[in-house]
Amino acid sequence: MGTVIRTRTRLDRGRNALGPALELVHTGRAPTRAVLTAELGVTRATAGAVAAELQTLGLITVDPRPGAAGSQGRPSHRLAIAPDGPVALAAQVHADGFRVALVGLGGHILATTPGCMTVDADPSHVLREIVEAGARLLADSGRRCVGAGLAVPSAVAEPDGTALNPLHLAWPAGAPVRDMFTRCLADAGLPVAGFCGNDINLAALAEHRHGAGRGAAHLLCVATGHRGVGGALVLDGRLHTGSAGLALEVGHVTVDPQGRPCHCGSRGCLDVETDPLALLAAAGRTPAADGSLLAQARDLLQAAPANDPTVLAATHTLIDRLGLGLAGLVNILNPDRIILGGLHRWLLDADPERLRGTVERHSLWGRSGSVPVLPCTLDHNSLVGAAELAWQPVLDDPLVTQPQPA
């Protein structure tokens, strides 16, 4: 009886540590119980009780076989994500279609739907198809779902979840996407919370927790989707979304005042000067009507011979424009790391010295200390980020995963 009382007391002291502990395991920062103890700043006994509770909830595993050395030099129990634990349903809509996945803790994509479709002008039709595809994935997996997240190529107003400007979709501005998504989930027999966010914001969140942005205090992410350019800023582990979720529309930074007309009413914005369509146009290629623009731009960069002067000139033009835009953002935001996704990632791969040199030459802080510019490393990072929205209530309070009494 005394042992039970002491264990409960430890767990009571550690209740508030359940969420932080799960987040440490989720992001890979606590691979052992000894590291968990040090990161939480609690006693070994309390950390053990917390880890045991998370294991009881079916969220992690605690392996008594020795892992890395502990804080006192002794081997410590290994902690890992439970392989058969619950999942989040995640979806991404883009100009060329959508993709749906099941994502576990740790940002692991466990199943995904292949392929694309034509995006209907009525968002409710698209969301219904997404949820039906997700329901099939869940039925096949047999996993319990904790929530659902949706990434869209639009600024998403908070807290109401409306997609204000889906410029590259035929959706009406101000569509109540989150409410529609939640209704579709309920209609499909999935009574879980639905969440919605901008695709690049969610990509940045995923990269910060699980990818190239891990460990950065002030992370700037700039990326091309299938059309247009987006950006996001993560400060101290949290997305900076502004007062209403609309911060960091970096696609509308001007990089060529005499450039192409932009949807925003200006000219020469990053959005129209450094996206896949811009590369194809600069290289004199006519886009295929029935193919992904992003895939066509990737194939052009990867398959064109190095001595093709037209493709080389187009690549350099986009790199220089991107570098100018990044330099302006460095001057304003002073990030400690920049990560690039989509076409921008491949432009960095094509000539890293040219891009990094352009950023350094045109930014005040680049001259005094180079800001690392790195490629994103996660496949389908917007999907992983959408899942992070659904996982966040569990990270805040893992006890929400307990079965509710009938």
C-alpha positions in Angstrom: 0.0 0.0 0.0 2.8 2.4 0.9 4.4 1.8 -2.5 1.1 2.6 -4.3 0.7 5.8 -2.3 4.2 7.0 -3.0 3.8 6.3 -6.7 0.6 8.2 -6.8 2.2 11.1 -5.0 5.0 11.2 -7.6 2.5 11.1 -10.4 0.4 13.8 -8.8 3.6 16.0 -8.7 4.3 15.2 -12.3 0.8 15.7 -13.7 1.7 19.1 -15.0 4.8 17.5 -16.6 2.8 15.0 -18.8 2.4 17.4 -21.7 6.0 18.7 -21.7 7.2 15.2 -21.3 5.2 14.0 -24.3 6.4 16.9 -26.4 10.0 16.1 -25.6 9.5 12.5 -26.8 7.4 13.7 -29.8 10.1 16.0 -31.0 13.0 13.5 -30.4 14.6 15.6 -27.6 14.1 12.9 -24.9 15.3 9.6 -26.2 15.9 8.2 -22.7 14.4 8.6 -19.2 17.6 10.2 -18.0 17.3 12.9 -20.6 13.7 13.4 -19.8 14.6 13.8 -16.1 17.1 16.5 -16.9 14.9 18.3 -19.4 11.9 18.5 -17.1 14.0 19.4 -14.1 12.3 16.8 -11.9 13.5 13.8 -9.8 14.2 10.5 -11.4 11.3 9.0 -9.6 8.9 11.7 -10.9 10.2 11.3 -14.5 9.7 7.5 -14.2 6.1 8.0 -13.0 5.4 10.4 -15.9 6.9 8.1 -18.5 4.9 5.2 -17.1 1.6 7.2 -17.3 2.3 8.1 -20.9 2.9 4.5 -21.6 -0.3 3.5 -19.9 -2.1 6.0 -22.2 -0.7 4.2 -25.2 1.4 7.1 -26.4 5.0 6.0 -25.7 7.0 2.9 -24.9 9.5 2.6 -22.1 12.1 0.0 -22.9 14.1 -1.2 -19.8 17.0 -2.3 -22.0 19.8 0.2 -21.8 19.8 3.2 -24.1 22.3 6.0 -24.1 24.2 6.7 -20.9 22.1 8.6 -18.3 23.0 11.8 -16.4 24.9 9.9 -13.8 26.8 7.8 -16.4 24.5 4.8 -16.0 22.5 3.4 -18.9 18.9 4.7 -19.0 15.6 3.3 -20.2 14.8 4.2 -23.8 11.7 6.2 -24.7 10.0 5.9 -28.0 6.6 6.6 -29.7 4.2 3.7 -29.3 4.1 1.9 -32.7 0.4 1.1 -32.4 -0.7 4.4 -30.8 -3.4 6.8 -32.0 -3.1 8.9 -35.2 -4.1 12.3 -36.5 -5.8 12.6 -39.9 -4.0 15.2 -42.0 -4.9 16.7 -45.4 -3.3 19.2 -47.8 -5.1 21.0 -50.6 -3.1 22.6 -53.4 -3.6 23.9 -56.9 -3.2 20.5 -58.4 -5.3 18.5 -56.0 -5.1 17.1 -52.5 -3.4 14.5 -50.4 -4.6 12.8 -47.2 -2.5 10.9 -44.6 -2.5 9.4 -41.2 0.3 10.8 -39.0 1.4 9.4 -35.7 3.3 11.1 -32.9 6.9 12.0 -33.9 5.6 13.3 -37.2 5.7 9.8 -38.7 3.4 9.4 -41.8 1.9 6.0 -41.5 -0.4 5.9 -44.5 -1.2 8.3 -47.4 -3.4 8.5 -50.4 -1.6 8.8 -53.7 -2.3 11.1 -56.6 -4.2 14.3 -57.3 -7.6 15.4 -58.5 -9.1 18.5 -60.0 -9.9 20.9 -57.2 -13.6 21.7 -57.3 -14.7 25.4 -57.0 -16.9 24.4 -54.1 -14.7 23.8 -51.1 -17.4 21.6 -49.4 -17.1 19.1 -52.3 -13.3 18.9 -51.9 -13.5 18.6 -48.1 -16.1 15.8 -48.4 -13.8 13.9 -50.7 -10.8 14.4 -48.3 -12.8 13.2 -45.3 -14.1 10.1 -47.2 -10.5 9.3 -48.2 -9.3 9.8 -44.7 -12.1 7.6 -43.3 -11.0 4.8 -45.6 -7.4 5.1 -44.4 -8.6 5.0 -40.7 -10.8 2.0 -41.3 -7.9 0.1 -43.0 -5.5 1.0 -40.2 -7.8 0.2 -37.2 -6.2 3.1 -35.4 -8.0 5.6 -33.1 -8.0 9.2 -34.4 -7.3 12.1 -32.1 -8.2 14.9 -34.5 -7.9 16.2 -38.0 -5.8 19.0 -39.5 -6.1 20.7 -42.9 -3.5 22.7 -44.8 -4.7 25.1 -47.4 -2.9 27.5 -49.8 -4.4 30.6 -48.3 -4.1 33.0 -45.4 -6.4 31.5 -42.7 -8.0 34.0 -40.3 -8.0 33.2 -36.6 -9.9 32.2 -34.6 -12.8 31.5 -37.1 -10.8 29.5 -39.6 -11.8 31.2 -42.8 -9.6 31.0 -45.9 -9.4 34.6 -46.9 -7.5 34.5 -50.2 -7.1 31.1 -51.8 -5.6 32.8 -54.9 -4.6 29.7 -56.8 -7.9 27.9 -56.2 -11.3 28.8 -57.5 -12.7 28.9 -54.0 -14.6 32.0 -52.8 -12.7 34.3 -50.6 -13.6 34.0 -46.9 -14.9 30.4 -47.1 -15.5 29.0 -43.6 -13.2 26.1 -44.3 -12.6 24.9 -40.8 -16.4 24.8 -40.0 -17.0 22.9 -43.3 -14.2 20.5 -42.5 -15.6 19.8 -39.0 -19.1 19.2 -40.4 -17.7 16.8 -43.0 -15.9 14.9 -40.3 -19.1 14.6 -38.3 -21.1 13.5 -41.3 -18.5 10.7 -41.9 -18.9 9.4 -38.4 -15.6 10.9 -37.2 -16.5 13.0 -34.2 -13.1 14.7 -33.8 -12.0 18.3 -33.8 -11.1 19.8 -37.1 -8.3 22.3 -37.5 -7.1 24.4 -40.4 -4.0 26.5 -41.3 -2.0 28.0 -44.0 0.2 25.3 -45.8 3.5 27.1 -45.4 2.9 28.0 -41.8 2.2 24.3 -41.1 5.3 23.2 -43.1 7.4 25.6 -40.9 5.9 24.1 -37.8 6.6 20.6 -38.9 10.2 21.4 -39.9 10.8 23.2 -36.6 9.7 20.2 -34.6 10.9 17.3 -36.7 13.1 18.6 -39.6 15.6 21.2 -40.7 14.4 23.9 -38.3 14.9 21.8 -35.1 16.7 23.8 -32.5 16.3 27.2 -34.2 15.1 30.0 -32.0 14.0 32.3 -34.8 13.2 30.2 -37.9 12.1 31.7 -41.2 10.6 29.3 -43.8 10.0 30.4 -47.4 8.6 27.9 -49.9 6.8 27.5 -53.2 3.8 25.4 -53.4 2.4 24.3 -56.7 1.7 28.0 -57.3 2.8 31.1 -55.5 5.2 31.7 -52.6 4.5 31.6 -48.9 6.5 32.2 -45.7 6.3 31.6 -42.0 8.2 32.5 -38.9 8.5 30.3 -35.8 9.6 32.1 -32.6 10.6 30.1 -29.5 8.7 27.1 -30.8 5.5 28.9 -31.7 4.2 30.1 -35.1 4.1 33.8 -35.3 0.7 34.4 -37.0 0.0 38.0 -36.0 -3.1 39.4 -34.4 -5.5 37.5 -36.7 -3.5 34.7 -38.3 -2.4 36.8 -41.3 1.3 37.6 -40.6 4.2 37.1 -43.0 2.7 37.2 -46.5 6.2 37.1 -47.8 5.0 36.3 -51.3 4.2 40.0 -51.8 7.7 41.3 -51.2 8.7 43.1 -54.4 11.9 41.8 -56.0 11.5 43.3 -59.5 9.5 46.6 -59.7 9.1 46.1 -63.5 8.2 42.5 -63.2 5.0 40.5 -63.7 1.6 41.7 -62.4 0.7 40.1 -59.1 -2.7 39.1 -57.8 -2.2 41.6 -55.0 -2.2 44.5 -57.4 1.6 45.2 -57.3 4.3 44.0 -59.8 7.3 41.8 -59.4 6.4 40.1 -56.2 8.2 36.9 -55.0 4.8 35.2 -55.6 5.0 35.6 -59.3 8.7 35.9 -59.9 10.0 32.8 -58.1 7.3 30.1 -58.3 7.2 27.1 -60.7 5.3 29.0 -63.4 8.0 31.8 -63.3 10.8 29.3 -63.9 9.0 27.6 -66.8 8.3 31.0 -68.3 11.8 32.3 -67.9 13.1 29.1 -69.5 10.8 29.5 -72.5 8.8 26.4 -71.6 5.0 26.1 -72.1 3.5 24.4 -69.1 1.6 21.2 -69.8 -2.0 21.7 -69.1 -2.5 18.3 -67.5 0.5 18.1 -65.2 1.7 19.5 -61.9 3.6 22.8 -62.3 5.8 22.0 -59.4 6.7 18.6 -60.9 7.4 20.3 -64.3 9.7 22.8 -62.7 11.5 20.1 -60.7 12.0 18.0 -63.8 13.3 21.0 -65.7 16.0 21.7 -63.1 17.0 18.1 -62.7 16.9 16.9 -66.3 18.0 19.9 -68.3 21.7 19.6 -69.3 24.1 21.9 -67.6 25.1 23.5 -71.0 21.5 24.6 -71.8 22.0 28.3 -71.6 18.3 29.1 -71.5 17.6 26.9 -68.4 20.8 28.1 -66.8 19.9 31.7 -67.2 16.4 31.1 -66.0 17.7 29.3 -62.9 20.1 32.2 -62.1 17.4 34.8 -62.6 15.1 33.0 -60.1 18.0 32.5 -57.6 18.9 36.2 -57.7 15.3 37.3 -57.2 14.8 34.8 -54.4 18.1 36.0 -52.8 16.9 39.6 -52.9 13.6 38.7 -51.2 15.3 36.7 -48.5 17.8 39.5 -47.8 15.0 41.9 -47.3 13.3 39.5 -44.9 16.6 39.0 -43.0 16.9 42.8 -42.5 13.4 42.9 -41.1 13.2 39.7 -39.1 16.8 38.8 -38.1 16.2 35.0 -38.1 18.9 32.6 -36.9 18.0 30.1 -39.7 16.3 30.1 -43.1 14.8 27.0 -44.5 13.5 26.7 -48.1 10.9 24.3 -49.5 9.4 23.3 -52.8 11.1 24.9 -55.9 13.2 27.1 -53.6 14.8 24.0 -52.1 15.8 22.9 -55.6 17.1 26.3 -56.5 19.3 26.2 -53.4 20.5 22.7 -54.5 21.2 24.0 -58.0 23.6 26.8 -56.9 23.9 27.2 -53.1 26.9 29.6 -53.3 25.0 32.0 -55.6 21.9 32.1 -53.5 23.7 32.4 -50.1 26.0 35.0 -51.6 23.1 37.1 -52.8 21.5 37.0 -49.4 24.7 38.0 -47.7 25.5 40.9 -50.1 22.1 42.4 -49.8 21.3 42.0 -46.1 22.8 44.0 -43.2 23.0 41.0 -40.9 24.3 38.8 -43.6 27.4 40.9 -43.8 28.1 40.8 -40.0 27.3 37.1 -39.6 26.0 34.7 -42.2 22.4 33.4 -41.7 22.3 29.6 -42.5 20.1 28.9 -45.5 19.1 25.2 -45.6 16.7 23.0 -47.5 13.6 21.6 -45.8 14.1 17.9 -45.0 10.6 16.5 -44.5 8.6 14.9 -47.2 5.1 16.3 -47.2 5.9 18.7 -44.4 2.6 20.6 -44.8 0.8 17.3 -44.1 2.9 16.7 -41.0 2.2 20.3 -39.9 -1.5 19.8 -40.4 -1.2 16.8 -38.1 0.6 18.9 -35.5 -2.5 21.0 -35.2 -4.5 17.9 -34.4 -1.9 16.7 -32.0 -1.5 19.9 -30.1 -4.4 19.4 -27.7 -2.9 16.0 -26.8 0.6 17.6 -26.3 -1.1 20.2 -24.1 -2.9 17.5 -22.0 -2.2 13.9 -22.8 -5.1 12.8 -20.5 -7.6 13.9 -23.2 -6.7 10.6 -24.9 -8.3 8.6 -22.1 -11.6 6.9 -23.1 -14.6 8.8 -22.0 -17.2 7.0 -19.9 -20.3 6.1 -21.8 
